[in-house]
Amino acid sequence: MAAPSLRDSSIRTLAWLGDAHFERMVRWALAERGDYPVTRLDEARARVVRAEAQAALLEQIEPHLHADEQALVRRGMNAQIRGKGRANRDTRAYRAATGLEALLGWWACGEREGAARIDEALRPALDAALDAALDASAPITRG
């Protein structure tokens, strides 16, 4: 009997996996951009992984998503919000971020085709967000 695919996991589990995968992708991509001080890398990372930034990424990639991917994002966005500290957050952005994370988790569990979809649909928008985050976290120089 074959083991069940992680792609068949609950939407919450997919979002949980996608959150970890996204964090790793962002950290890796930032480190590849240069050997910056860790404080600058952390600041840039925080700018990209926050819910509002993830919601903006989702908005950029939505036109490029297949019907099954759009349906998965909707399921992620409709998942019940749980946990502490959510009351003061932008609920719309948090729901969109959960949708993006569920999609990333689903892609990450899809091996080759998932990696190809990340590169095709997400990578250009993510690269632009990473570059902007590094620029925004650049030290101020006085001349």
KEZAPA-606547 format. One record per residue: residue number from 1; residue in three letters; x negated, y negated, z of N, C-alpha, C in turn. Coordinates in Angstrom, 1 decimal. Layout:
N
+-----+------+--------+--------+--------+--------+--------+--------+--------+--------+--------+
| seq | type |   n_xx |   n_yy |   n_zz |  ca_xx |  ca_yy |  ca_zz |   c_xx |   c_yy |   c_zz |
+-----+------+--------+--------+--------+--------+--------+--------+--------+--------+--------+
| NUM |  Ala |      X |      Y |      Z |      X |      Y |      Z |      X |      Y |      Z |
...
+-----+------+--------+--------+--------+--------+--------+--------+--------+--------+--------+
//
This chain:
143
+-----+------+--------+--------+--------+--------+--------+--------+--------+--------+--------+
| seq | type |   n_xx |   n_yy |   n_zz |  ca_xx |  ca_yy |  ca_zz |   c_xx |   c_yy |   c_zz |
+-----+------+--------+--------+--------+--------+--------+--------+--------+--------+--------+
|   1 |  Met |   -0.9 |    1.2 |    0.0 |    0.0 |    0.0 |    0.0 |   -0.9 |   -1.2 |    0.0 |
|   2 |  Ala |   -0.6 |   -2.2 |   -0.9 |   -1.4 |   -3.4 |   -1.0 |   -1.1 |   -4.4 |    0.1 |
|   3 |  Ala |   -2.1 |   -5.1 |    0.5 |   -1.8 |   -6.1 |    1.6 |   -1.0 |   -7.2 |    1.0 |
|   4 |  Pro |   -0.2 |   -7.8 |    1.8 |    0.6 |   -9.0 |    1.2 |   -0.3 |  -10.1 |    0.9 |
|   5 |  Ser |    0.0 |  -10.9 |   -0.1 |   -0.7 |  -12.0 |   -0.5 |   -0.5 |  -13.2 |    0.4 |
|   6 |  Leu |   -1.6 |  -14.0 |    0.7 |   -1.4 |  -15.2 |    1.5 |   -0.5 |  -16.2 |    0.8 |
|   7 |  Arg |   -0.4 |  -16.1 |   -0.5 |    0.5 |  -17.0 |   -1.2 |    2.0 |  -16.8 |   -0.8 |
|   8 |  Asp |    2.3 |  -15.6 |   -0.2 |    3.6 |  -15.4 |    0.2 |    3.9 |  -15.8 |    1.7 |
|   9 |  Ser |    2.9 |  -16.5 |    2.3 |    3.1 |  -16.9 |    3.7 |    4.1 |  -18.0 |    3.8 |
|  10 |  Ser |    4.5 |  -18.3 |    5.0 |    5.5 |  -19.4 |    5.2 |    4.9 |  -20.7 |    4.8 |
|  11 |  Ile |    5.8 |  -21.6 |    4.6 |    5.4 |  -23.0 |    4.1 |    4.5 |  -23.6 |    5.1 |
|  12 |  Arg |    4.7 |  -23.4 |    6.4 |    3.9 |  -23.9 |    7.5 |    2.5 |  -23.4 |    7.5 |
|  13 |  Thr |    2.4 |  -22.0 |    7.2 |    1.1 |  -21.4 |    7.2 |    0.3 |  -21.9 |    6.0 |
|  14 |  Leu |    1.0 |  -22.1 |    4.8 |    0.3 |  -22.6 |    3.6 |   -0.2 |  -24.0 |    3.9 |
|  15 |  Ala |    0.6 |  -24.8 |    4.6 |    0.2 |  -26.2 |    4.9 |   -1.0 |  -26.2 |    5.9 |
|  16 |  Trp |   -1.0 |  -25.3 |    6.8 |   -2.1 |  -25.2 |    7.8 |   -3.3 |  -24.8 |    7.0 |
|  17 |  Leu |   -3.2 |  -23.8 |    6.1 |   -4.4 |  -23.4 |    5.3 |   -4.8 |  -24.6 |    4.4 |
|  18 |  Gly |   -3.9 |  -25.2 |    3.8 |   -4.2 |  -26.3 |    2.9 |   -4.9 |  -27.5 |    3.6 |
|  19 |  Asp |   -4.5 |  -27.8 |    4.9 |   -5.1 |  -28.8 |    5.7 |   -6.6 |  -28.5 |    5.9 |
|  20 |  Ala |   -6.9 |  -27.2 |    6.2 |   -8.3 |  -26.8 |    6.4 |   -9.0 |  -26.9 |    5.1 |
|  21 |  His |   -8.4 |  -26.4 |    4.1 |   -9.1 |  -26.4 |    2.8 |   -9.4 |  -27.9 |    2.3 |
|  22 |  Phe |   -8.4 |  -28.8 |    2.5 |   -8.6 |  -30.2 |    2.1 |   -9.7 |  -30.8 |    2.9 |
|  23 |  Glu |   -9.7 |  -30.6 |    4.2 |  -10.8 |  -31.2 |    5.0 |  -12.1 |  -30.7 |    4.5 |
|  24 |  Arg |  -12.3 |  -29.4 |    4.2 |  -13.5 |  -28.9 |    3.7 |  -13.9 |  -29.5 |    2.4 |
|  25 |  Met |  -12.9 |  -29.6 |    1.5 |  -13.2 |  -30.2 |    0.2 |  -13.7 |  -31.6 |    0.3 |
|  26 |  Val |  -13.0 |  -32.4 |    1.2 |  -13.4 |  -33.8 |    1.3 |  -14.8 |  -33.9 |    1.9 |
|  27 |  Arg |  -15.1 |  -33.1 |    3.0 |  -16.4 |  -33.2 |    3.6 |  -17.5 |  -32.8 |    2.6 |
|  28 |  Trp |  -17.2 |  -31.7 |    1.9 |  -18.2 |  -31.2 |    0.9 |  -18.5 |  -32.3 |   -0.2 |
|  29 |  Ala |  -17.4 |  -32.8 |   -0.7 |  -17.5 |  -33.8 |   -1.8 |  -18.2 |  -35.1 |   -1.3 |
|  30 |  Leu |  -17.9 |  -35.5 |   -0.1 |  -18.6 |  -36.7 |    0.4 |  -20.1 |  -36.4 |    0.6 |
|  31 |  Ala |  -20.5 |  -35.3 |    1.1 |  -21.9 |  -34.9 |    1.3 |  -22.6 |  -34.9 |    0.0 |
|  32 |  Glu |  -21.9 |  -34.4 |   -1.0 |  -22.5 |  -34.3 |   -2.4 |  -22.8 |  -35.7 |   -3.0 |
|  33 |  Arg |  -22.1 |  -36.7 |   -2.5 |  -22.2 |  -38.1 |   -3.0 |  -23.5 |  -38.8 |   -2.5 |
|  34 |  Gly |  -24.1 |  -38.3 |   -1.5 |  -25.3 |  -38.9 |   -0.9 |  -25.5 |  -38.5 |    0.5 |
|  35 |  Asp |  -26.7 |  -38.7 |    1.0 |  -27.1 |  -38.5 |    2.4 |  -26.9 |  -39.7 |    3.2 |
|  36 |  Tyr |  -25.6 |  -40.0 |    3.4 |  -25.2 |  -41.2 |    4.2 |  -25.2 |  -40.9 |    5.7 |
|  37 |  Pro |  -25.3 |  -41.9 |    6.5 |  -25.2 |  -41.7 |    7.9 |  -23.8 |  -41.0 |    8.3 |
|  38 |  Val |  -23.9 |  -40.1 |    9.2 |  -22.7 |  -39.3 |    9.6 |  -21.5 |  -40.2 |   10.0 |
|  39 |  Thr |  -21.8 |  -41.4 |   10.6 |  -20.7 |  -42.3 |   11.0 |  -19.9 |  -42.8 |    9.7 |
|  40 |  Arg |  -20.7 |  -43.1 |    8.7 |  -20.1 |  -43.5 |    7.4 |  -19.3 |  -42.4 |    6.7 |
|  41 |  Leu |  -19.9 |  -41.2 |    6.8 |  -19.2 |  -40.1 |    6.2 |  -17.9 |  -39.8 |    6.9 |
|  42 |  Asp |  -17.9 |  -39.9 |    8.3 |  -16.7 |  -39.7 |    9.1 |  -15.7 |  -40.7 |    8.8 |
|  43 |  Glu |  -16.1 |  -42.0 |    8.7 |  -15.2 |  -43.0 |    8.4 |  -14.5 |  -42.8 |    7.0 |
|  44 |  Ala |  -15.3 |  -42.5 |    6.0 |  -14.8 |  -42.2 |    4.7 |  -13.8 |  -41.0 |    4.7 |
|  45 |  Arg |  -14.2 |  -39.9 |    5.4 |  -13.4 |  -38.7 |    5.5 |  -12.0 |  -39.1 |    6.1 |
|  46 |  Ala |  -12.1 |  -39.9 |    7.2 |  -10.8 |  -40.2 |    7.9 |   -9.9 |  -41.0 |    7.0 |
|  47 |  Arg |  -10.5 |  -41.9 |    6.1 |   -9.6 |  -42.6 |    5.2 |   -8.9 |  -41.8 |    4.1 |
|  48 |  Val |   -9.5 |  -40.6 |    3.8 |   -9.0 |  -39.8 |    2.7 |   -8.0 |  -38.7 |    3.3 |
|  49 |  Val |   -8.3 |  -38.2 |    4.5 |   -7.5 |  -37.1 |    5.0 |   -6.3 |  -37.6 |    5.8 |
|  50 |  Arg |   -6.1 |  -38.9 |    6.1 |   -4.9 |  -39.4 |    6.8 |   -3.7 |  -39.2 |    5.9 |
|  51 |  Ala |   -2.6 |  -39.1 |    6.6 |   -1.3 |  -38.8 |    5.9 |   -1.0 |  -39.8 |    4.8 |
|  52 |  Glu |   -1.2 |  -41.0 |    5.0 |   -0.9 |  -42.0 |    4.0 |   -1.7 |  -41.8 |    2.7 |
|  53 |  Ala |   -3.0 |  -41.5 |    2.9 |   -3.9 |  -41.3 |    1.8 |   -3.5 |  -40.0 |    1.0 |
|  54 |  Gln |   -3.1 |  -39.0 |    1.8 |   -2.6 |  -37.7 |    1.1 |   -1.3 |  -38.0 |    0.4 |
|  55 |  Ala |   -0.4 |  -38.8 |    0.9 |    0.8 |  -39.1 |    0.2 |    0.5 |  -39.8 |   -1.1 |
|  56 |  Ala |   -0.5 |  -40.7 |   -1.0 |   -0.8 |  -41.5 |   -2.3 |   -1.4 |  -40.5 |   -3.3 |
|  57 |  Leu |   -2.2 |  -39.5 |   -2.9 |   -2.8 |  -38.5 |   -3.8 |   -1.6 |  -37.7 |   -4.4 |
|  58 |  Leu |   -0.7 |  -37.3 |   -3.6 |    0.4 |  -36.5 |   -4.1 |    1.2 |  -37.3 |   -5.2 |
|  59 |  Glu |    1.4 |  -38.6 |   -4.9 |    2.1 |  -39.4 |   -5.8 |    1.4 |  -39.5 |   -7.2 |
|  60 |  Gln |    0.1 |  -39.5 |   -7.1 |   -0.7 |  -39.6 |   -8.4 |   -0.7 |  -38.3 |   -9.2 |
|  61 |  Ile |   -0.6 |  -37.1 |   -8.5 |   -0.7 |  -35.9 |   -9.2 |    0.6 |  -35.3 |   -9.5 |
|  62 |  Glu |    1.7 |  -35.7 |   -8.9 |    3.0 |  -35.2 |   -9.1 |    3.4 |  -35.0 |  -10.6 |
|  63 |  Pro |    3.1 |  -36.0 |  -11.5 |    3.5 |  -35.9 |  -12.9 |    2.7 |  -34.7 |  -13.6 |
|  64 |  His |    1.7 |  -34.2 |  -13.0 |    0.9 |  -33.2 |  -13.6 |    1.2 |  -31.8 |  -13.0 |
|  65 |  Leu |    2.1 |  -31.7 |  -12.1 |    2.4 |  -30.4 |  -11.4 |    3.4 |  -29.6 |  -12.3 |
|  66 |  His |    3.2 |  -28.3 |  -12.2 |    4.2 |  -27.4 |  -12.9 |    5.5 |  -27.3 |  -12.0 |
|  67 |  Ala |    6.5 |  -26.8 |  -12.6 |    7.8 |  -26.7 |  -11.9 |    7.7 |  -25.9 |  -10.6 |
|  68 |  Asp |    7.0 |  -24.8 |  -10.6 |    6.8 |  -24.0 |   -9.3 |    6.0 |  -24.8 |   -8.3 |
|  69 |  Glu |    5.1 |  -25.5 |   -8.7 |    4.3 |  -26.3 |   -7.8 |    5.1 |  -27.5 |   -7.2 |
|  70 |  Gln |    5.9 |  -28.1 |   -8.0 |    6.8 |  -29.2 |   -7.5 |    7.8 |  -28.6 |   -6.5 |
|  71 |  Ala |    8.3 |  -27.4 |   -6.7 |    9.2 |  -26.8 |   -5.8 |    8.5 |  -26.5 |   -4.5 |
|  72 |  Leu |    7.3 |  -26.0 |   -4.5 |    6.6 |  -25.7 |   -3.3 |    6.3 |  -27.0 |   -2.5 |
|  73 |  Val |    6.0 |  -28.1 |   -3.2 |    5.7 |  -29.4 |   -2.6 |    7.0 |  -29.8 |   -1.9 |
|  74 |  Arg |    8.2 |  -29.7 |   -2.5 |    9.5 |  -30.1 |   -1.9 |    9.7 |  -29.3 |   -0.7 |
|  75 |  Arg |    9.4 |  -28.0 |   -0.7 |    9.6 |  -27.1 |    0.5 |    8.7 |  -27.6 |    1.6 |
|  76 |  Gly |    7.5 |  -28.0 |    1.3 |    6.5 |  -28.5 |    2.3 |    7.0 |  -29.8 |    2.9 |
|  77 |  Met |    7.6 |  -30.7 |    2.0 |    8.0 |  -32.0 |    2.5 |    9.3 |  -31.8 |    3.4 |
|  78 |  Asn |   10.0 |  -30.7 |    3.1 |   11.3 |  -30.5 |    3.9 |   11.0 |  -29.7 |    5.2 |
|  79 |  Ala |    9.8 |  -29.2 |    5.4 |    9.5 |  -28.5 |    6.6 |    9.7 |  -29.3 |    7.8 |
|  80 |  Gln |   10.2 |  -28.7 |    8.9 |   10.5 |  -29.4 |   10.1 |    9.2 |  -29.9 |   10.7 |
|  81 |  Ile |    9.1 |  -31.2 |   11.1 |    7.9 |  -31.8 |   11.7 |    7.9 |  -31.4 |   13.2 |
|  82 |  Arg |    6.8 |  -30.8 |   13.6 |    6.6 |  -30.4 |   15.0 |    5.3 |  -31.0 |   15.5 |
|  83 |  Gly |    5.1 |  -31.0 |   16.8 |    3.8 |  -31.4 |   17.4 |    3.9 |  -32.7 |   18.0 |
|  84 |  Lys |    2.9 |  -33.0 |   18.8 |    2.8 |  -34.3 |   19.6 |    2.2 |  -35.3 |   18.7 |
|  85 |  Gly |    2.6 |  -36.6 |   19.0 |    2.0 |  -37.7 |   18.3 |    2.6 |  -38.0 |   17.0 |
|  86 |  Arg |    3.7 |  -37.4 |   16.6 |    4.3 |  -37.6 |   15.3 |    5.3 |  -38.8 |   15.3 |
|  87 |  Ala |    5.7 |  -39.1 |   16.5 |    6.8 |  -40.2 |   16.6 |    6.3 |  -41.5 |   16.1 |
|  88 |  Asn |    5.1 |  -41.8 |   16.2 |    4.6 |  -43.2 |   15.8 |    4.1 |  -43.2 |   14.3 |
|  89 |  Arg |    4.1 |  -42.1 |   13.7 |    3.6 |  -42.0 |   12.3 |    4.7 |  -42.3 |   11.3 |
|  90 |  Asp |    4.3 |  -42.6 |   10.1 |    5.2 |  -42.8 |    9.0 |    5.7 |  -41.5 |    8.6 |
|  91 |  Thr |    6.9 |  -41.2 |    8.9 |    7.5 |  -39.8 |    8.6 |    7.5 |  -39.5 |    7.1 |
|  92 |  Arg |    7.7 |  -40.4 |    6.3 |    7.7 |  -40.2 |    4.8 |    6.3 |  -39.8 |    4.4 |
|  93 |  Ala |    5.3 |  -40.5 |    4.8 |    3.9 |  -40.1 |    4.5 |    3.5 |  -38.8 |    5.1 |
|  94 |  Tyr |    3.9 |  -38.5 |    6.3 |    3.6 |  -37.3 |    6.9 |    4.2 |  -36.1 |    6.2 |
|  95 |  Arg |    5.5 |  -36.3 |    5.7 |    6.1 |  -35.2 |    5.0 |    5.5 |  -35.0 |    3.6 |
|  96 |  Ala |    5.1 |  -36.1 |    3.0 |    4.4 |  -35.9 |    1.7 |    3.0 |  -35.3 |    1.9 |
|  97 |  Ala |    2.3 |  -35.6 |    3.0 |    1.0 |  -35.0 |    3.3 |    1.2 |  -33.5 |    3.5 |
|  98 |  Thr |    2.3 |  -33.1 |    4.2 |    2.6 |  -31.7 |    4.4 |    2.9 |  -31.0 |    3.1 |
|  99 |  Gly |    3.6 |  -31.6 |    2.2 |    3.8 |  -31.1 |    0.9 |    2.5 |  -30.8 |    0.1 |
| 100 |  Leu |    1.6 |  -31.8 |    0.2 |    0.3 |  -31.7 |   -0.5 |   -0.5 |  -30.6 |    0.1 |
| 101 |  Glu |   -0.5 |  -30.5 |    1.4 |   -1.3 |  -29.5 |    2.1 |   -0.7 |  -28.1 |    1.8 |
| 102 |  Ala |    0.6 |  -27.9 |    1.7 |    1.2 |  -26.6 |    1.4 |    0.8 |  -26.2 |    0.0 |
| 103 |  Leu |    0.8 |  -27.2 |   -1.0 |    0.3 |  -26.9 |   -2.3 |   -1.1 |  -26.5 |   -2.3 |
| 104 |  Leu |   -2.0 |  -27.2 |   -1.6 |   -3.4 |  -26.9 |   -1.6 |   -3.6 |  -25.5 |   -1.0 |
| 105 |  Gly |   -2.9 |  -25.2 |    0.1 |   -3.0 |  -23.8 |    0.6 |   -2.6 |  -22.8 |   -0.4 |
| 106 |  Trp |   -1.5 |  -23.0 |   -1.1 |   -1.0 |  -22.1 |   -2.1 |   -2.1 |  -22.0 |   -3.2 |
| 107 |  Trp |   -2.6 |  -23.1 |   -3.7 |   -3.7 |  -23.1 |   -4.7 |   -4.9 |  -22.3 |   -4.2 |
| 108 |  Ala |   -5.3 |  -22.6 |   -2.9 |   -6.5 |  -22.0 |   -2.3 |   -6.3 |  -20.4 |   -2.3 |
| 109 |  Cys |   -5.1 |  -20.0 |   -2.1 |   -4.8 |  -18.5 |   -2.0 |   -4.7 |  -17.9 |   -3.4 |
| 110 |  Gly |   -4.8 |  -18.7 |   -4.4 |   -4.6 |  -18.2 |   -5.8 |   -5.9 |  -17.9 |   -6.5 |
| 111 |  Glu |   -7.0 |  -17.9 |   -5.8 |   -8.3 |  -17.6 |   -6.3 |   -8.6 |  -18.4 |   -7.5 |
| 112 |  Arg |   -8.9 |  -17.8 |   -8.7 |   -9.4 |  -18.5 |   -9.8 |   -8.4 |  -19.5 |  -10.4 |
| 113 |  Glu |   -7.1 |  -19.1 |  -10.5 |   -6.2 |  -20.0 |  -11.1 |   -5.9 |  -21.2 |  -10.2 |
| 114 |  Gly |   -6.0 |  -20.9 |   -8.9 |   -5.8 |  -22.0 |   -7.9 |   -6.9 |  -23.0 |   -8.0 |
| 115 |  Ala |   -8.2 |  -22.5 |   -8.1 |   -9.3 |  -23.4 |   -8.2 |   -9.2 |  -24.2 |   -9.4 |
| 116 |  Ala |   -8.8 |  -23.6 |  -10.5 |   -8.6 |  -24.3 |  -11.8 |   -7.6 |  -25.4 |  -11.7 |
| 117 |  Arg |   -6.5 |  -25.2 |  -11.0 |   -5.4 |  -26.2 |  -10.8 |   -6.0 |  -27.3 |   -9.9 |
| 118 |  Ile |   -6.7 |  -27.0 |   -8.9 |   -7.3 |  -28.0 |   -8.0 |   -8.2 |  -29.0 |   -8.9 |
| 119 |  Asp |   -9.0 |  -28.3 |   -9.7 |   -9.9 |  -29.1 |  -10.6 |   -9.2 |  -29.9 |  -11.6 |
| 120 |  Glu |   -8.1 |  -29.4 |  -12.1 |   -7.3 |  -30.0 |  -13.2 |   -6.4 |  -31.1 |  -12.7 |
| 121 |  Ala |   -5.7 |  -30.8 |  -11.7 |   -4.6 |  -31.7 |  -11.2 |   -5.0 |  -32.6 |  -10.1 |
| 122 |  Leu |   -5.9 |  -32.2 |   -9.2 |   -6.3 |  -33.0 |   -8.0 |   -7.6 |  -33.7 |   -8.1 |
| 123 |  Arg |   -8.6 |  -33.0 |   -8.7 |  -10.0 |  -33.5 |   -8.6 |  -10.1 |  -35.0 |   -9.1 |
| 124 |  Pro |   -9.6 |  -35.4 |  -10.2 |   -9.8 |  -36.8 |  -10.6 |   -9.3 |  -37.8 |   -9.6 |
| 125 |  Ala |   -8.1 |  -37.6 |   -9.1 |   -7.5 |  -38.5 |   -8.1 |   -8.3 |  -38.5 |   -6.8 |
| 126 |  Leu |   -8.7 |  -37.3 |   -6.4 |   -9.5 |  -37.1 |   -5.2 |  -10.9 |  -37.8 |   -5.3 |
| 127 |  Asp |  -11.5 |  -37.6 |   -6.5 |  -12.8 |  -38.3 |   -6.7 |  -12.7 |  -39.8 |   -6.5 |
| 128 |  Ala |  -11.6 |  -40.4 |   -7.1 |  -11.4 |  -41.8 |   -7.0 |  -11.2 |  -42.2 |   -5.6 |
| 129 |  Ala |  -10.4 |  -41.5 |   -4.9 |  -10.2 |  -41.8 |   -3.5 |  -11.4 |  -41.7 |   -2.6 |
| 130 |  Leu |  -12.3 |  -40.7 |   -2.9 |  -13.5 |  -40.5 |   -2.1 |  -14.5 |  -41.7 |   -2.4 |
| 131 |  Asp |  -14.6 |  -42.1 |   -3.7 |  -15.4 |  -43.2 |   -4.0 |  -15.0 |  -44.5 |   -3.3 |
| 132 |  Ala |  -13.7 |  -44.7 |   -3.4 |  -13.1 |  -45.9 |   -2.7 |  -13.3 |  -45.9 |   -1.2 |
| 133 |  Ala |  -13.2 |  -44.7 |   -0.6 |  -13.4 |  -44.6 |    0.8 |  -14.8 |  -44.8 |    1.2 |
| 134 |  Leu |  -15.8 |  -44.3 |    0.4 |  -17.2 |  -44.6 |    0.7 |  -17.5 |  -46.1 |    0.5 |
| 135 |  Asp |  -16.9 |  -46.7 |   -0.5 |  -17.1 |  -48.2 |   -0.7 |  -16.6 |  -49.0 |    0.5 |
| 136 |  Ala |  -15.4 |  -48.6 |    0.9 |  -14.7 |  -49.3 |    2.1 |  -15.5 |  -49.1 |    3.4 |
| 137 |  Ser |  -16.2 |  -48.0 |    3.5 |  -17.0 |  -47.7 |    4.7 |  -18.4 |  -48.2 |    4.6 |
| 138 |  Ala |  -18.8 |  -48.8 |    3.5 |  -20.2 |  -49.3 |    3.3 |  -20.5 |  -50.3 |    4.4 |
| 139 |  Pro |  -21.7 |  -50.3 |    4.9 |  -22.1 |  -51.3 |    5.9 |  -22.1 |  -52.7 |    5.2 |
| 140 |  Ile |  -21.8 |  -53.6 |    6.0 |  -21.8 |  -55.0 |    5.6 |  -23.2 |  -55.6 |    5.7 |
| 141 |  Thr |  -23.7 |  -56.1 |    4.6 |  -25.0 |  -56.7 |    4.6 |  -24.9 |  -58.2 |    4.5 |
| 142 |  Arg |  -25.7 |  -58.9 |    5.2 |  -25.7 |  -60.3 |    5.2 |  -26.9 |  -60.8 |    4.4 |
| 143 |  Gly |  -26.7 |  -61.7 |    3.5 |  -27.8 |  -62.2 |    2.6 |  -28.1 |  -63.6 |    2.8 |
+-----+------+--------+--------+--------+--------+--------+--------+--------+--------+--------+
//
